[in-house]
Structure formats: C-alpha cells, structure tokens
C-alpha cells in the first residue's frame, strides 16, 4: 500500500527484489512484490545492479568503508496488469535472470534469506 501511494503521488519507489542483501554476491530468486506493484500501478520497472557494496558496507559491519560502487541501470520496462500468480512469478524470475546475466553473476533459484554462509551460522 505504501509503494502504491508513493507511485500515485509521482514519486519513485526502490526495492531489492531479493528481499535481503545477497550473502555471497550471487543473484537470488526475487520476491514477487516488485512486479505485483508495477503491474497494479502501471509504473515502469528499471532494473538496477550494484557491484562493490560488499566492500564498502560488508554484512555485519557497523560503519561503511571507502570504496567504489558500480551502479548499472537497465532499460525501463512495463508489465501488463494481471492477478495470475504464475505469470507474476514467471516475470519476476525472468527479471532476476536478466539482472544476473547483465551483472555477470550466477543466478540461484532459491531465496537468499534461506541461504546461510559459514560465517552466518555462528
């Protein structure tokens, strides 16, 4: 509801479709909320990939470090309105695979929140 209000007012809404930061730099399965909002409002989706954030703001750190972050923007795209869950899921999966390909990172077809690195098991 908050995202819809922001977009209706002409604002910009940004979200990480994975729902959390990648634990190991790979691109994980996206949550469908991004495309559900886009489909409901007609707002375009601009895919953005970030590189270097793991060095300037490592997981678990309290203060950011100096370094370079690369931000790459893809072409805006629009998605037709639908409430069919399988179409929203397929569009989300396609978007995440495209972002992985554009960034040169491996795609993992499972949610990042379920993945634990050896350091995160402490």
C-alpha positions in Angstrom: 0.0 0.0 0.0 2.9 2.4 0.8 4.5 1.7 -2.5 1.3 2.4 -4.4 0.8 5.7 -2.6 4.3 6.8 -3.4 3.9 6.0 -7.1 0.5 7.5 -7.3 1.9 10.8 -5.9 4.5 10.7 -8.7 7.4 9.5 -6.5 10.0 6.9 -7.1 10.0 3.6 -5.2 13.1 1.4 -5.0 13.3 -2.1 -3.6 15.7 -5.0 -3.7 13.5 -7.8 -5.1 15.6 -10.4 -3.3 14.2 -9.1 0.0 17.7 -9.0 1.6 21.3 -8.5 0.7 23.0 -11.3 -1.2 25.0 -13.4 1.3 27.7 -14.3 -1.3 27.4 -12.0 -4.3 25.2 -14.2 -6.4 21.7 -13.1 -7.6 18.9 -15.0 -5.8 15.3 -15.6 -6.6 13.2 -12.4 -6.4 10.1 -11.9 -4.3 7.1 -11.0 -6.5 6.2 -7.8 -4.7 8.1 -5.6 -7.1 6.2 -6.8 -10.1 2.9 -7.0 -8.3 3.2 -3.3 -7.5 4.4 -2.5 -11.1 1.5 -4.5 -12.6 -1.1 -2.9 -10.4 0.1 0.7 -10.9 1.4 0.6 -14.4 4.7 2.0 -13.1 7.8 1.1 -15.1 10.5 -1.2 -13.6 14.1 -0.1 -14.0 16.4 -2.9 -13.2 19.5 -1.8 -11.3 22.6 -3.8 -10.5 25.1 -2.8 -7.8 28.7 -4.0 -7.6 31.1 -3.3 -4.8 28.7 -2.8 -2.0 30.1 -5.9 -0.2 33.4 -4.0 0.2 32.0 -0.6 1.2 29.3 -2.0 3.5 30.1 -5.6 4.4 27.4 -7.7 6.1 27.6 -7.2 9.8 29.7 -4.1 9.7 28.6 -1.0 11.6 30.3 1.7 9.6 30.7 1.9 5.8 34.2 1.9 4.3 35.5 4.0 1.5 35.5 2.3 -1.9 33.9 2.4 -5.3 30.4 1.1 -6.0 29.3 0.5 -9.6 25.6 1.2 -10.4 24.2 0.0 -13.7 20.7 0.8 -14.9 18.8 -1.3 -17.4 16.1 -0.1 -19.8 12.8 0.7 -18.2 10.1 -1.9 -18.9 6.4 -2.2 -18.2 4.4 -5.2 -17.4 0.7 -5.8 -18.2 -1.7 -6.0 -15.3 -2.5 -9.5 -14.2 -3.5 -11.2 -11.0 -2.4 -14.6 -12.2 0.2 -15.7 -9.8 2.1 -17.9 -12.2 2.5 -15.0 -14.6 3.8 -12.7 -11.9 6.2 -15.4 -10.7 7.5 -16.0 -14.3 8.0 -12.3 -14.9 9.9 -12.0 -11.6 12.1 -15.0 -12.4 12.8 -13.6 -15.9 13.8 -10.2 -14.4 16.1 -11.7 -11.9 17.8 -13.9 -14.5 18.3 -10.9 -16.7 19.8 -8.9 -13.9 22.2 -11.8 -13.2 23.2 -12.0 -16.8 23.8 -8.2 -17.0 25.9 -8.2 -13.9 27.9 -11.3 -14.8 26.8 -13.0 -11.6 25.4 -16.5 -11.1 21.6 -16.9 -10.6 20.4 -19.1 -7.7 16.8 -20.2 -7.9 16.1 -20.1 -4.2 15.5 -17.3 -1.8 18.6 -15.5 -0.3 17.0 -15.4 3.2 17.2 -19.3 3.2 20.9 -19.4 2.4 23.5 -19.3 5.2 27.2 -18.8 4.7 29.6 -20.5 7.1 30.1 -17.1 8.8 26.4 -16.5 9.2 26.0 -19.9 11.1 27.8 -18.5 14.2 
